[in-house]
Amino acid sequence: MSSGYVLINVEPGSESNVFDELSQLEFISDINHLFGDYDIIIKIEEDGIGIIAGLVVGSIRPIKGILNTKTLACAEF
């Protein structure tokens, strides 16, 4: 099982709408609002980092109000 965290910036004023839409996605295992450089952080756990990358590109980035994302892949030792 691979894990990844996605840091998300959203358009000002759309934080709640984006958070609510992200909360509906079954593959997100944790989601929180942030203060600072990013607005939202999510955790995804899947069978591989390639699957995680595909979900970010195909299901997260297209959400209206998201400006950019930064995906952090967890190391597996």
The first five atom37 places (N, CA, C, CB, O) and aatype in JSON, in Angstrom:
{
  "aatype": [12, 15, 15, 7, 18, 19, 10, 9, 2, 19, 6, 14, 7, 15, 6, 15, 2, 19, 13, 3, 6, 10, 15, 5, 10, 6, 13, 9, 15, 3, 9, 2, 8, 10, 13, 7, 3, 18, 3, 9, 9, 9, 11, 9, 6, 6, 3, 7, 9, 7, 9, 9, 0, 7, 10, 19, 19, 7, 15, 9, 1, 14, 9, 11, 7, 9, 10, 2, 16, 11, 16, 10, 0, 4, 0, 6, 13],
  "atom_mask": [
    [1, 1, 1, 1, 1],
    [1, 1, 1, 1, 1],
    [1, 1, 1, 1, 1],
    [1, 1, 1, 0, 1],
    [1, 1, 1, 1, 1],
    [1, 1, 1, 1, 1],
    [1, 1, 1, 1, 1],
    [1, 1, 1, 1, 1],
    [1, 1, 1, 1, 1],
    [1, 1, 1, 1, 1],
    [1, 1, 1, 1, 1],
    [1, 1, 1, 1, 1],
    [1, 1, 1, 0, 1],
    [1, 1, 1, 1, 1],
    [1, 1, 1, 1, 1],
    [1, 1, 1, 1, 1],
    [1, 1, 1, 1, 1],
    [1, 1, 1, 1, 1],
    [1, 1, 1, 1, 1],
    [1, 1, 1, 1, 1],
    [1, 1, 1, 1, 1],
    [1, 1, 1, 1, 1],
    [1, 1, 1, 1, 1],
    [1, 1, 1, 1, 1],
    [1, 1, 1, 1, 1],
    [1, 1, 1, 1, 1],
    [1, 1, 1, 1, 1],
    [1, 1, 1, 1, 1],
    [1, 1, 1, 1, 1],
    [1, 1, 1, 1, 1],
    [1, 1, 1, 1, 1],
    [1, 1, 1, 1, 1],
    [1, 1, 1, 1, 1],
    [1, 1, 1, 1, 1],
    [1, 1, 1, 1, 1],
    [1, 1, 1, 0, 1],
    [1, 1, 1, 1, 1],
    [1, 1, 1, 1, 1],
    [1, 1, 1, 1, 1],
    [1, 1, 1, 1, 1],
    [1, 1, 1, 1, 1],
    [1, 1, 1, 1, 1],
    [1, 1, 1, 1, 1],
    [1, 1, 1, 1, 1],
    [1, 1, 1, 1, 1],
    [1, 1, 1, 1, 1],
    [1, 1, 1, 1, 1],
    [1, 1, 1, 0, 1],
    [1, 1, 1, 1, 1],
    [1, 1, 1, 0, 1],
    [1, 1, 1, 1, 1],
    [1, 1, 1, 1, 1],
    [1, 1, 1, 1, 1],
    [1, 1, 1, 0, 1],
    [1, 1, 1, 1, 1],
    [1, 1, 1, 1, 1],
    [1, 1, 1, 1, 1],
    [1, 1, 1, 0, 1],
    [1, 1, 1, 1, 1],
    [1, 1, 1, 1, 1],
    [1, 1, 1, 1, 1],
    [1, 1, 1, 1, 1],
    [1, 1, 1, 1, 1],
    [1, 1, 1, 1, 1],
    [1, 1, 1, 0, 1],
    [1, 1, 1, 1, 1],
    [1, 1, 1, 1, 1],
    [1, 1, 1, 1, 1],
    [1, 1, 1, 1, 1],
    [1, 1, 1, 1, 1],
    [1, 1, 1, 1, 1],
    [1, 1, 1, 1, 1],
    [1, 1, 1, 1, 1],
    [1, 1, 1, 1, 1],
    [1, 1, 1, 1, 1],
    [1, 1, 1, 1, 1],
    [1, 1, 1, 1, 1]
  ],
  "atom_positions": [
    [[0.85, -1.18, 0.0], [0.0, 0.0, 0.0], [0.89, 1.24, 0.0], [-0.97, 0.0, 1.22], [1.81, 1.35, 0.81]],
    [[0.63, 2.15, -0.9], [1.36, 3.42, -0.98], [0.5, 4.54, -0.43], [1.78, 3.72, -2.45], [-0.73, 4.5, -0.51]],
    [[1.16, 5.55, 0.12], [0.47, 6.72, 0.64], [1.03, 7.97, 0.01], [0.58, 6.8, 2.18], [2.22, 8.05, -0.3]],
    [[0.18, 8.94, -0.19], [0.6, 10.23, -0.69], [-0.23, 11.33, -0.05], [0.0, 0.0, 0.0], [-1.42, 11.15, 0.22]],
    [[0.39, 12.45, 0.18], [-0.29, 13.64, 0.67], [-0.34, 14.65, -0.46], [0.42, 14.23, 1.94], [0.64, 14.8, -1.2]],
    [[-1.46, 15.32, -0.6], [-1.6, 16.32, -1.65], [-1.91, 17.66, -1.0], [-2.72, 15.91, -2.67], [-2.92, 17.81, -0.31]],
    [[-1.04, 18.63, -1.23], [-1.24, 20.0, -0.77], [-1.97, 20.74, -1.87], [0.13, 20.71, -0.41], [-1.59, 20.65, -3.04]],
    [[-3.01, 21.48, -1.51], [-3.88, 22.09, -2.51], [-4.06, 23.58, -2.23], [-5.24, 21.38, -2.53], [-4.34, 23.98, -1.1]],
    [[-3.91, 24.38, -3.28], [-4.25, 25.81, -3.24], [-5.56, 25.99, -3.98], [-3.12, 26.69, -3.86], [-5.77, 25.4, -5.04]],
    [[-6.44, 26.82, -3.42], [-7.73, 27.07, -4.06], [-7.94, 28.57, -4.25], [-8.87, 26.47, -3.22], [-7.27, 29.39, -3.63]],
    [[-8.89, 28.9, -5.11], [-9.25, 30.3, -5.32], [-9.81, 30.87, -4.02], [-10.29, 30.44, -6.48], [-10.55, 30.18, -3.32]],
    [[-9.47, 32.11, -3.69], [-10.01, 32.72, -2.47], [-11.53, 32.66, -2.46], [-9.54, 34.19, -2.35], [-12.19, 32.99, -3.44]],
    [[-12.07, 32.23, -1.33], [-13.51, 32.13, -1.17], [-14.11, 30.8, -1.56], [0.0, 0.0, 0.0], [-15.3, 30.56, -1.32]],
    [[-13.31, 29.91, -2.16], [-13.85, 28.62, -2.59], [-13.4, 27.46, -1.7], [-13.44, 28.34, -4.03], [-13.61, 26.29, -2.03]],
    [[-12.77, 27.78, -0.59], [-12.24, 26.75, 0.3], [-13.31, 25.74, 0.73], [-11.62, 27.39, 1.52], [-13.09, 24.53, 0.66]],
    [[-14.44, 26.22, 1.18], [-15.5, 25.31, 1.67], [-16.07, 24.45, 0.57], [-16.61, 26.11, 2.33], [-16.3, 23.25, 0.77]],
    [[-16.32, 25.03, -0.6], [-16.87, 24.26, -1.72], [-15.91, 23.17, -2.17], [-17.21, 25.18, -2.89], [-16.32, 22.04, -2.4]],
    [[-14.63, 23.51, -2.31], [-13.64, 22.53, -2.73], [-13.51, 21.45, -1.67], [-12.27, 23.2, -2.99], [-13.45, 20.26, -2.0]],
    [[-13.46, 21.83, -0.4], [-13.36, 20.87, 0.7], [-14.53, 19.9, 0.65], [-13.32, 21.59, 2.06], [-14.34, 18.69, 0.78]],
    [[-15.73, 20.41, 0.48], [-16.92, 19.56, 0.43], [-16.87, 18.59, -0.75], [-18.18, 20.41, 0.34], [-17.23, 17.42, -0.6]],
    [[-16.43, 19.07, -1.91], [-16.34, 18.2, -3.08], [-15.28, 17.12, -2.89], [-16.04, 19.03, -4.33], [-15.49, 15.96, -3.23]],
    [[-14.14, 17.51, -2.35], [-13.1, 16.53, -2.08], [-13.55, 15.48, -1.06], [-11.85, 17.23, -1.58], [-13.2, 14.31, -1.18]],
    [[-14.31, 15.9, -0.08], [-14.8, 14.99, 0.97], [-15.66, 13.87, 0.41], [-15.59, 15.77, 2.01], [-15.81, 12.83, 1.05]],
    [[-16.23, 14.07, -0.76], [-17.08, 13.06, -1.38], [-16.29, 11.98, -2.13], [-18.04, 13.73, -2.34], [-16.86, 10.94, -2.5]],
    [[-15.01, 12.2, -2.35], [-14.21, 11.24, -3.1], [-13.79, 10.08, -2.18], [-12.95, 11.94, -3.7], [-13.14, 10.29, -1.16]],
    [[-14.18, 8.88, -2.56], [-13.98, 7.7, -1.71], [-12.52, 7.35, -1.48], [-14.67, 6.53, -2.32], [-12.19, 6.74, -0.46]],
    [[-11.64, 7.72, -2.39], [-10.24, 7.33, -2.25], [-9.45, 8.23, -1.31], [-9.58, 7.33, -3.6], [-8.29, 7.94, -1.02]],
    [[-10.04, 9.31, -0.82], [-9.36, 10.2, 0.13], [-9.57, 9.66, 1.54], [-9.89, 11.67, 0.01], [-10.7, 9.52, 2.0]],
    [[-8.46, 9.35, 2.22], [-8.57, 8.76, 3.56], [-8.54, 9.8, 4.68], [-7.45, 7.78, 3.78], [-8.94, 9.51, 5.8]],
    [[-8.07, 11.03, 4.37], [-8.06, 12.1, 5.38], [-8.02, 13.43, 4.65], [-6.84, 11.95, 6.37], [-7.42, 13.54, 3.58]],
    [[-8.66, 14.43, 5.24], [-8.7, 15.77, 4.63], [-8.77, 16.81, 5.73], [-9.91, 15.91, 3.66], [-9.5, 16.65, 6.71]],
    [[-8.0, 17.9, 5.57], [-7.99, 18.97, 6.56], [-7.76, 20.32, 5.9], [-6.9, 18.71, 7.62], [-7.06, 20.42, 4.89]],
    [[-8.37, 21.36, 6.49], [-8.06, 22.74, 6.09], [-6.7, 23.11, 6.68], [-9.17, 23.75, 6.57], [-6.31, 22.59, 7.73]],
    [[-5.97, 23.99, 6.0], [-4.68, 24.45, 6.48], [-4.64, 25.98, 6.53], [-3.55, 23.92, 5.58], [-5.38, 26.66, 5.83]],
    [[-3.76, 26.5, 7.38], [-3.39, 27.91, 7.35], [-1.96, 27.96, 6.82], [-3.51, 28.58, 8.78], [-1.16, 27.09, 7.14]],
    [[-1.64, 28.96, 6.03], [-0.29, 29.09, 5.53], [-0.24, 29.06, 4.02], [0.0, 0.0, 0.0], [-1.12, 29.59, 3.35]],
    [[0.81, 28.43, 3.48], [1.05, 28.43, 2.04], [0.03, 27.62, 1.25], [2.42, 27.9, 1.76], [-0.18, 27.89, 0.07]],
    [[-0.62, 26.65, 1.88], [-1.62, 25.81, 1.22], [-2.93, 25.9, 1.98], [-1.15, 24.34, 1.12], [-2.96, 26.25, 3.16]],
    [[-4.02, 25.59, 1.28], [-5.36, 25.72, 1.87], [-5.94, 24.41, 2.38], [-6.29, 26.3, 0.85], [-6.67, 24.4, 3.38]],
    [[-5.62, 23.3, 1.71], [-6.17, 21.99, 2.05], [-5.07, 20.95, 1.9], [-7.41, 21.64, 1.15], [-4.22, 21.06, 1.02]],
    [[-5.1, 19.93, 2.77], [-4.23, 18.77, 2.61], [-5.1, 17.53, 2.64], [-3.13, 18.72, 3.73], [-6.02, 17.41, 3.45]],
    [[-4.79, 16.59, 1.73], [-5.51, 15.32, 1.71], [-4.51, 14.18, 1.75], [-6.43, 15.21, 0.46], [-3.35, 14.34, 1.38]],
    [[-4.97, 13.02, 2.21], [-4.15, 11.81, 2.2], [-4.86, 10.78, 1.33], [-3.93, 11.26, 3.65], [-6.07, 10.57, 1.43]],
    [[-4.07, 10.14, 0.46], [-4.58, 9.08, -0.4], [-3.75, 7.83, -0.13], [-4.52, 9.49, -1.92], [-2.52, 7.89, -0.08]],
    [[-4.42, 6.69, 0.03], [-3.74, 5.41, 0.19], [-4.24, 4.48, -0.92], [-4.01, 4.79, 1.61], [-5.43, 4.2, -1.02]],
    [[-3.32, 4.01, -1.74], [-3.65, 3.14, -2.87], [-2.55, 2.11, -3.08], [-3.86, 3.97, -4.16], [-1.56, 2.09, -2.35]],
    [[-2.73, 1.24, -4.08], [-1.79, 0.15, -4.33], [-0.48, 0.59, -4.96], [-2.44, -0.85, -5.2], [0.44, -0.23, -5.07]],
    [[-0.37, 1.82, -5.38], [0.88, 2.29, -5.96], [0.86, 3.78, -6.19], [0.0, 0.0, 0.0], [-0.21, 4.39, -6.29]],
    [[2.05, 4.38, -6.28], [2.14, 5.83, -6.47], [1.6, 6.22, -7.84], [3.59, 6.3, -6.32], [1.11, 7.34, -8.01]],
    [[1.68, 5.32, -8.82], [1.12, 5.6, -10.13], [-0.39, 5.79, -10.07], [0.0, 0.0, 0.0], [-0.94, 6.65, -10.75]],
    [[-1.05, 4.98, -9.27], [-2.5, 5.12, -9.1], [-2.82, 6.45, -8.42], [-3.07, 3.95, -8.27], [-3.75, 7.15, -8.82]],
    [[-2.03, 6.79, -7.4], [-2.23, 8.06, -6.7], [-2.07, 9.22, -7.66], [-1.24, 8.19, -5.52], [-2.88, 10.15, -7.68]],
    [[-1.01, 9.18, -8.47], [-0.77, 10.26, -9.44], [-1.94, 10.37, -10.41], [0.53, 10.01, -10.22], [-2.37, 11.48, -10.74]],
    [[-2.46, 9.25, -10.86], [-3.6, 9.26, -11.78], [-4.85, 9.87, -11.15], [0.0, 0.0, 0.0], [-5.59, 10.59, -11.81]],
    [[-5.07, 9.59, -9.88], [-6.23, 10.16, -9.18], [-6.08, 11.67, -9.02], [-6.4, 9.51, -7.8], [-7.06, 12.41, -9.16]],
    [[-4.87, 12.12, -8.73], [-4.63, 13.56, -8.59], [-4.91, 14.27, -9.92], [-3.18, 13.84, -8.12], [-5.62, 15.27, -9.96]],
    [[-4.35, 13.73, -10.98], [-4.49, 14.37, -12.3], [-5.92, 14.25, -12.83], [-3.52, 13.74, -13.3], [-6.46, 15.21, -13.38]],
    [[-6.54, 13.09, -12.66], [-7.84, 12.86, -13.26], [-9.04, 13.27, -12.44], [0.0, 0.0, 0.0], [-10.08, 13.6, -13.0]],
    [[-8.91, 13.25, -11.11], [-10.09, 13.5, -10.26], [-9.98, 14.72, -9.36], [-10.34, 12.31, -9.42], [-11.0, 15.29, -8.98]],
    [[-8.76, 15.13, -9.0], [-8.61, 16.25, -8.06], [-8.36, 17.56, -8.79], [-7.45, 15.98, -7.09], [-9.07, 18.54, -8.56]],
    [[-7.38, 17.59, -9.67], [-7.06, 18.84, -10.37], [-8.22, 19.43, -11.17], [-5.9, 18.61, -11.29], [-8.32, 20.66, -11.26]],
    [[-9.1, 18.63, -11.74], [-10.22, 19.21, -12.49], [-11.31, 19.9, -11.64], [-10.86, 18.14, -13.31], [-12.18, 20.56, -12.19]],
    [[-11.26, 19.74, -10.33], [-12.3, 20.33, -9.47], [-12.25, 21.85, -9.58], [-12.12, 19.88, -7.99], [-11.2, 22.47, -9.44]],
    [[-13.41, 22.43, -9.84], [-13.52, 23.89, -9.98], [-13.09, 24.56, -8.68], [-14.98, 24.3, -10.35], [-13.56, 24.21, -7.6]],
    [[-12.18, 25.52, -8.8], [-11.68, 26.26, -7.64], [-10.28, 25.87, -7.24], [0.0, 0.0, 0.0], [-9.62, 26.6, -6.5]],
    [[-9.8, 24.72, -7.7], [-8.43, 24.32, -7.38], [-7.47, 25.02, -8.33], [-8.26, 22.77, -7.47], [-7.61, 24.95, -9.55]],
    [[-6.49, 25.7, -7.75], [-5.49, 26.42, -8.54], [-4.27, 25.57, -8.85], [-5.07, 27.68, -7.82], [-3.8, 25.55, -9.98]],
    [[-3.76, 24.85, -7.84], [-2.63, 23.96, -8.07], [-2.54, 22.94, -6.95], [-1.31, 24.74, -8.19], [-3.14, 23.09, -5.88]],
    [[-1.75, 21.9, -7.22], [-1.53, 20.84, -6.23], [-0.05, 20.52, -6.16], [-2.35, 19.56, -6.59], [0.71, 20.78, -7.08]],
    [[0.33, 19.95, -5.03], [1.69, 19.44, -4.84], [1.56, 18.09, -4.15], [2.59, 20.45, -4.0], [1.07, 18.02, -3.03]],
    [[1.99, 17.04, -4.82], [1.84, 15.7, -4.29], [3.15, 15.25, -3.65], [1.42, 14.73, -5.4], [4.22, 15.36, -4.24]],
    [[3.04, 14.76, -2.44], [4.18, 14.24, -1.67], [4.01, 12.74, -1.52], [4.3, 14.95, -0.27], [3.09, 12.29, -0.83]],
    [[4.87, 11.97, -2.14], [4.8, 10.51, -2.05], [5.56, 10.05, -0.82], [5.37, 9.85, -3.33], [6.7, 10.47, -0.6]],
    [[4.95, 9.21, -0.02], [5.61, 8.68, 1.18], [6.62, 7.62, 0.77], [4.57, 8.08, 2.17], [6.38, 6.84, -0.15]],
    [[7.75, 7.62, 1.45], [8.82, 6.66, 1.19], [8.44, 5.29, 1.76], [10.16, 7.16, 1.8], [7.82, 5.19, 2.82]],
    [[8.82, 4.26, 1.02], [8.6, 2.9, 1.49], [9.96, 2.23, 1.63], [7.66, 2.11, 0.51], [10.68, 2.08, 0.64]],
    [[10.32, 1.82, 2.85], [11.61, 1.18, 3.11], [11.4, -0.3, 3.34], [12.32, 1.81, 4.31], [12.37, -1.03, 3.57]]
  ]
}
